[in-house]
Amino acid sequence: MKIVAVNGSPRKNWNTYMLLEKCLEGAKETGAETELVNLYDIQYKGCTSCFACKLKGNKVTKCVMKDGLEPVLQLVRECDALVLGSPIYFTSVSGEMKSFMERLIFPYTSYEGKPSSFGKKISTAFIYTMNAPDYALPLIGYNKLFRYHQKLMKRTFGSCESLTATATYQFDDYSKYAMTYFDGKKRLRRRETVFAEDCKKSFNLGRKLCINKNI
């Protein structure tokens, strides 16, 4: 059993990365092999609309573009579970995660109404971190975005779960930044309580993905 986590945050050892690490810790507890990929360490582009994956008679197993993303896409082909993690920037996932999703999912999407051509079912999950509080998610359309991603992942790979961490702690020292709208002390307390619970949820998610191979 192998589980791959893909980090769509530019920040290592912070919220998104920490939750992905906890998810992989939970997977390791079941005996799974784990690997974490940091997208911001890789040189690649999003889909260039070459449509090589849609040519008649062309059996494509992954995006044909040649760049630093090739080995990551191959990792996904070979894994049993996949976890994507991204902060929310301007009401969507990070640019690197969006580009990765284009390259990952489009080759398996049919314009003729056929099922996903990925070839097997794997357990998947999406972990989101954000500055927005819980109550704001339906107001700014985040829940709609999360449901769309869940539907897309489920259609492509067979299953998907979501985990959201809201009102996250963004800086070690809020006094250095023009952020008077947010209370750094309250965010720190939330990090020590609510975010700590989010880490436990992510740990249990990793276990679940590996114990229940297809959710």
C-alpha positions in Angstrom: 0.0 0.0 0.0 1.4 3.4 -1.0 0.0 6.8 -0.3 1.2 10.0 -2.0 0.6 13.5 -0.6 0.9 16.5 -2.8 1.6 19.9 -1.1 0.2 22.9 -3.1 1.5 25.4 -0.6 4.7 27.4 -1.0 5.3 27.2 2.7 6.9 24.1 4.2 6.4 23.2 7.8 3.3 25.3 8.1 -0.5 24.7 8.0 -1.1 22.7 4.8 2.3 20.9 5.1 1.6 20.0 8.7 -1.8 18.5 7.9 -0.4 16.5 5.1 2.4 15.2 7.3 -0.2 14.2 9.9 -2.2 12.4 7.2 0.9 10.4 6.2 1.7 9.6 9.8 -1.7 8.0 10.1 -1.1 6.1 6.9 2.3 4.9 8.2 0.6 3.5 11.3 -1.3 1.0 9.0 2.0 0.0 7.5 1.7 2.0 4.3 4.6 3.4 2.3 4.3 7.2 2.1 5.7 10.0 -0.1 5.2 13.8 0.1 5.7 16.0 -2.9 6.1 19.8 -2.7 4.8 21.3 -5.9 6.7 24.6 -5.4 10.0 22.7 -5.7 9.2 21.6 -9.2 9.5 23.4 -12.6 6.3 22.8 -14.6 3.4 24.4 -16.3 -0.4 23.8 -16.4 -2.2 22.3 -19.3 -1.1 23.8 -22.7 -4.2 22.6 -24.5 -2.1 20.4 -26.9 -5.0 17.8 -26.8 -2.5 14.9 -27.3 -4.6 13.0 -24.8 -7.7 13.4 -26.9 -6.3 12.2 -30.3 -8.3 9.3 -31.8 -6.6 5.9 -31.1 -4.0 7.5 -28.8 -3.9 5.5 -25.6 -2.6 8.0 -23.0 -1.8 6.9 -19.5 -0.8 10.4 -18.2 -0.1 13.9 -19.5 2.4 13.8 -22.4 4.1 17.1 -21.5 7.8 16.7 -20.7 8.8 18.6 -17.6 9.4 18.3 -13.9 5.9 17.0 -13.2 6.4 13.7 -15.1 7.7 11.7 -12.2 4.9 13.0 -9.9 2.2 12.0 -12.4 3.9 8.5 -12.5 3.8 8.3 -8.7 0.0 8.9 -8.9 -0.3 6.2 -11.5 1.4 3.7 -9.1 -0.1 4.7 -5.8 -3.1 3.3 -3.9 -4.1 6.5 -2.2 -3.7 10.2 -3.1 -4.0 13.3 -0.9 -3.9 16.8 -2.2 -3.4 19.7 0.0 -3.7 23.4 -0.7 -4.2 26.8 0.9 -7.1 28.9 -0.5 -5.9 31.9 -2.4 -8.4 34.3 -3.9 -11.3 31.8 -3.4 -9.5 28.9 -5.0 -6.5 26.6 -4.6 -3.0 27.8 -5.2 -1.8 28.4 -8.7 0.6 25.4 -8.5 -2.2 23.1 -7.3 -4.6 24.3 -10.1 -1.9 23.7 -12.7 -1.2 20.3 -11.2 -4.9 19.3 -11.2 -5.2 20.3 -14.9 -2.3 18.0 -15.8 -3.4 15.2 -13.5 -7.1 15.0 -14.3 -7.7 16.2 -17.9 -6.0 13.2 -19.6 -8.5 10.9 -17.9 -11.5 13.0 -18.8 -13.6 12.0 -21.8 -15.3 14.4 -24.3 -17.5 11.4 -25.3 -19.2 10.7 -22.0 -17.0 7.7 -21.2 -15.9 6.8 -17.7 -12.5 7.9 -16.4 -9.6 6.2 -18.2 -7.4 6.2 -15.1 -7.7 2.5 -15.1 -8.2 1.7 -11.4 -9.9 3.1 -8.3 -7.8 4.6 -5.5 -8.7 6.4 -2.3 -8.3 10.2 -2.5 -8.7 13.2 -0.2 -8.4 16.9 -0.4 -7.1 19.0 2.5 -7.7 22.8 2.5 -6.3 25.5 4.7 -7.6 29.0 4.8 -7.8 32.4 6.5 -11.6 32.5 6.3 -13.6 31.4 9.4 -16.1 28.6 9.3 -19.2 30.7 9.0 -17.9 32.5 5.9 -17.4 29.4 3.7 -21.0 29.2 2.3 -21.1 33.0 2.0 -18.0 33.3 -0.3 -18.7 30.1 -2.2 -15.9 27.9 -0.8 -18.3 25.0 0.0 -19.3 25.0 -3.7 -15.6 24.8 -4.7 -14.9 21.9 -2.3 -18.0 20.0 -3.6 -16.8 20.5 -7.2 -13.3 19.2 -6.4 -14.8 16.2 -4.5 -17.0 15.4 -7.5 -14.1 15.8 -9.9 -11.8 13.5 -7.9 -14.5 10.9 -7.3 -15.3 10.8 -11.0 -11.7 10.4 -11.9 -10.4 8.1 -9.2 -13.5 6.6 -7.6 -13.6 8.3 -4.2 -12.8 11.5 -2.4 -13.0 13.0 1.1 -12.5 16.6 2.2 -10.9 18.2 5.3 -11.0 21.9 5.9 -8.9 23.9 8.4 -10.3 27.4 8.8 -9.1 30.7 10.4 -5.6 29.4 10.4 -2.5 30.9 12.1 -0.6 32.6 9.3 2.5 34.1 11.0 4.8 33.7 13.9 4.5 37.4 14.7 1.4 39.2 13.5 2.9 42.6 14.7 5.2 42.6 11.7 2.4 42.7 9.2 -0.4 45.1 8.2 -3.0 42.7 9.5 -5.0 44.7 12.1 -8.2 43.0 10.9 -7.0 39.7 12.5 -6.1 39.1 16.2 -2.9 37.2 16.3 -3.3 36.1 19.9 -6.8 34.6 19.2 -5.4 32.9 16.1 -2.6 31.4 18.2 -5.0 30.1 20.7 -7.1 28.6 17.9 -3.9 27.0 16.5 -3.3 25.3 19.8 -6.8 24.0 20.2 -8.9 23.8 16.9 -5.9 23.3 14.6 -4.6 20.6 16.9 -7.9 18.8 16.5 -7.6 19.3 12.7 -4.2 17.5 12.9 -5.9 14.6 14.7 -8.6 14.5 12.0 -5.9 14.5 9.3 -4.1 11.6 11.1 -7.3 9.6 11.2 -8.0 10.4 7.6 -4.6 8.9 6.6 -5.4 5.7 8.5 -8.9 5.6 6.9 -7.6 6.0 3.4 -5.3 3.0 3.8 -7.6 0.8 5.8 -10.6 1.4 3.6 -8.7 1.4 0.3 -11.8 2.5 -1.6 -14.0 4.7 0.5 
